[in-house]
């Protein structure tokens, strides 16, 4: 029997160039009985396609929120031919009533323990409408990466922990994976990494280092075990700013092959951080804490990607963009991830903004494709949607090709050559995105939506625009 796993393309996706393996499918493949053939079709790599000639006994779909409309379209193609479709992932788990209309079964939560039951039910002709895998302990299986071999990803994906204790108001991670920080054993992670033949790895943990003493010690133990095993990998990951509180953790990470870290700084304004319920320590210590820790991490040869949010209620046209670019320049950030505050389903932001009538695009499911983190879908007290887009375009000038090239050589000299390369890969994705959407021209950034922006978010008085 044949299982076809599909990662849908989002036509207005923020990350049009897909750099790493969609690891969730590796766990699904590992949990599938050996008498099944498993095939992956990754539209993020090969683009959207028709499925009229694809044969399968079962189709598995996952989707982040902006991918949902495409996922539903794909599901309809298979269901019209009588092929059952199971939909899982974060969007289906958080918008169950909607997703259930487009699939034969929903898989809620994490797949490792319950997926074999789904397959057995398909074989027996008794597929249930919903399965709930919940949030169990850290992964119980080594992912099956053979399904990824057909594509040339920049990074092999791996995971050392699940869950995030921060519970930021804009983030759906804690809704899906929980606030409990679940750490895999050092031995299990090292064995998995040792079995990977490729050199470049991304740990897709939402927060590799955590906040507790136990989490920090586990990080140190993991890094030292990687060194002792002689793995000789280069890797990047997500951490929180406390990763740079002292020299010990970044030094150990660098020795283990760390080339870059992605940090959700979100804002240089403590009022904004308080509104989105970001780490209280960051609020108390202020922007100088950011500066010191970014500098400390970079001194150890590790590049830093700083992620920021535009469109927080405390921001206005004078503070929304300039502070980000100033901070990036002064601290020498090696790459940038600028996003627009987006109320993803299941988050506290969605509930509060919806209750206040501030969500502007609710023609679901089609409007989900606008929820890319790069498009204003809400009204704001101090900024119009059109004004926000103008400021967003200003920030995106960071990714002009000549600036990305200059930044590569600066990072190469000030941090390390491998940090420069991994930061360049990230910046290149954004450069391609900007070129595709006209951010370096006078034309509107989102050529498909300028009229809808003008209609739905009228210009505020000049003081706001």
Buried (B, 14 or more C-beta within 10 A) or exposed (E): EBBBBBBBBBEBBBBBBBBBBBBBBBBBBBBBEEEBEBBBBBBBBEEEEEBEEBEBBBBBBBBBBBBBBBBBBBBEBBBEEEBBBBBBBBBBBBBBEBBBEBBBBBBBBBBBBBBEEBBEBBBEEEBEEEBEBEBBEBBBBBBBBEBBEEBEBBBBBBBBBBBBBBBBBBBBBBBBBBEEBBBBEBEBBBEBBEEBEEEBBBBBBBBBBBBEEEBBEBBBBBBBBBBEBEBEBBBBBBBBBBBBBEEEBBBBBBBBBBBBBBBBBBBBBBEBBBBBBBBEEBBEBEBEBBBBBBEBBBBBBBBBBBBBBBBBBBBBBEBBBBBBBEBBEEBBBBBBBBBBBBBBBBBBBBEEBBEEEBBBBEEBBEBBBBBBBBBBBBBBEBBBBBBBBBBBBBBBEBBBBEEBEEBBEBBBEBBBEBBBBBBBBBBBBBBBBBBEBBBBEEEBBBEEBBEBBBEBBEEBEEEBE
